[in-house]
Amino acid sequence: MGDPGPLGKFGDYGGRFVPESLVGACREVEEAFREAWSDPQFRGSLATLLSVHVGRPTPLTPAWRLSAELGINLLLKREDLTHTGSHKINNALGQALLAARMGRTRLLAETGAGQHGVATATAAALLGLKATVFIGERDAQRQALNVFRMRVLGAEVVEVTTGSRTLKDATSEAMRQWVGALEDAYYCVGSVVGPYPYPWMVRELQRVIGEEARGQCAGELSTGVPDYVVACVGGGSNAAGTFAGFVDTGAQLIGVEADGGAGASRGRLGVLHGFRSLFLQDDDGQITEAESIAAGLDYPGVGPEHAYLRDLGRARYVTVTDTEVVDAALRLARTEGILPALESAHAVAWVIRAAEAGELPPGATVLLTLSGRGDKDTTTLMELL
Ligand SMILES: Cc1ncc(COP(=O)(O)O)c(C=O)c1O
């Protein structure tokens, strides 16, 4: 999980498939980020904000009761405890700082579960920038609480009514708006997707999860590293950040996708939103709609680095169903007192299934990134329970 080089390639994946008008804008972001990332002052400002505003480092919590039930040693990396309630803030704050350094005054962002939208609205408020967030109309309904939070934070929220009215359509609309606003706007992408440099830059900004967890595991586990490192995968940013801390160890890396949004598990090579990767497609090569109970995993593709890690055999990608996800969310709530986001509950669901099926050997140590908290999903759960 190194530098993808000037073409932004992860094996056959990645790249920069954008209209002429955006090539220069992407190059500008790349140059600005390379310069900022090697500037100790920028790194220092971000580290300070992550500490005093976000509450990093996040704890590593042993899941005592669930571990006992499953016969494993499960450790939770608590991104749900960050300010705004998910890992998305690590990335949004980094990119907002970069935008301010580039002299931009407005952030554009897409959002599915609303967590990246809330994070972007928060970072914009903190740094005195404007924010416009695009969200599919369907997601706006199921994540109404987050839409309200964005507006309270001062962001303009635009509901997108085209296509499946979810994350794919919100992303397309944000990219369209960016083309027309290059002078003052910065496009703050929410996952390890989009044209280069975004997949690499977002992974670097989320690397903090994996690096912190690696140090915490070294203190917590006699072996130093866990046997398994598990994270849910939408576009793949919390997983990429987590994996980055363990890719050079013997830990098995597992990305858990939604059954209806399994880009890495069941996608085929294609191009969408400016990058080449694995996407769900029909026989004519048309991108098909994703479908998941978790709005943040409702995306038909996966970030290019995950596609590459899959091909290399370094990471394995698996799927869980909506029913398993709801059961897992409730089980974690009732054994540990932690209600996870439905996205994060995908990772929990796979661990439960694998442990109960004997796929995880008794006593196995498992690090699971709990990417967010479940407050935003209470309406969905209320309808089901
Ligand atoms: C809590 C939470 N986890 C995970 C995701 C999926 O994103 P990614 O795969 O980029 O981590 C989202 C997306 O909105 C989210 O809100």
Ligand as a Chemical Component Dictionary entry (heavy atoms), coordinates in Angstrom:
data_LIG
# 
_chem_comp.id                   LIG 
_chem_comp.type                 NON-POLYMER 
_chem_comp.pdbx_formal_charge   0 
_chem_comp.three_letter_code    LIG 
# 
loop_
_chem_comp_atom.comp_id 
_chem_comp_atom.atom_id 
_chem_comp_atom.alt_atom_id 
_chem_comp_atom.type_symbol 
_chem_comp_atom.charge 
_chem_comp_atom.model_Cartn_x 
_chem_comp_atom.model_Cartn_y 
_chem_comp_atom.model_Cartn_z 
_chem_comp_atom.pdbx_ordinal 
LIG C1 C1 C 0 -20.083 4.513 9.277 1  
LIG C2 C2 C 0 -19.645 4.212 7.885 2  
LIG N1 N1 N 0 -18.859 3.152 7.661 3  
LIG C3 C3 C 0 -18.442 2.823 6.418 4  
LIG C4 C4 C 0 -18.834 3.561 5.317 5  
LIG C5 C5 C 0 -18.373 3.112 3.968 6  
LIG O1 O1 O 0 -17.374 3.918 3.452 7  
LIG P1 P1 P 0 -15.889 3.413 3.255 8  
LIG O2 O2 O 0 -15.966 2.085 2.597 9  
LIG O3 O3 O 0 -15.279 4.452 2.406 10 
LIG O4 O4 O 0 -15.249 3.320 4.590 11 
LIG C6 C6 C 0 -19.655 4.683 5.501 12 
LIG C7 C7 C 0 -20.066 5.490 4.350 13 
LIG O5 O5 O 0 -20.843 6.372 4.417 14 
LIG C8 C8 C 0 -20.071 5.015 6.819 15 
LIG O6 O6 O 0 -20.851 6.069 7.056 16 
# 
loop_
_chem_comp_bond.comp_id 
_chem_comp_bond.atom_id_1 
_chem_comp_bond.atom_id_2 
_chem_comp_bond.value_order 
_chem_comp_bond.pdbx_ordinal 
LIG C1 C2 SING 1  
LIG C2 N1 SING 2  
LIG C2 C8 DOUB 3  
LIG N1 C3 DOUB 4  
LIG C3 C4 SING 5  
LIG C4 C5 SING 6  
LIG C4 C6 DOUB 7  
LIG C5 O1 SING 8  
LIG O1 P1 SING 9  
LIG P1 O2 DOUB 10 
LIG P1 O3 SING 11 
LIG P1 O4 SING 12 
LIG C6 C7 SING 13 
LIG C6 C8 SING 14 
LIG C7 O5 DOUB 15 
LIG C8 O6 SING 16 
# 
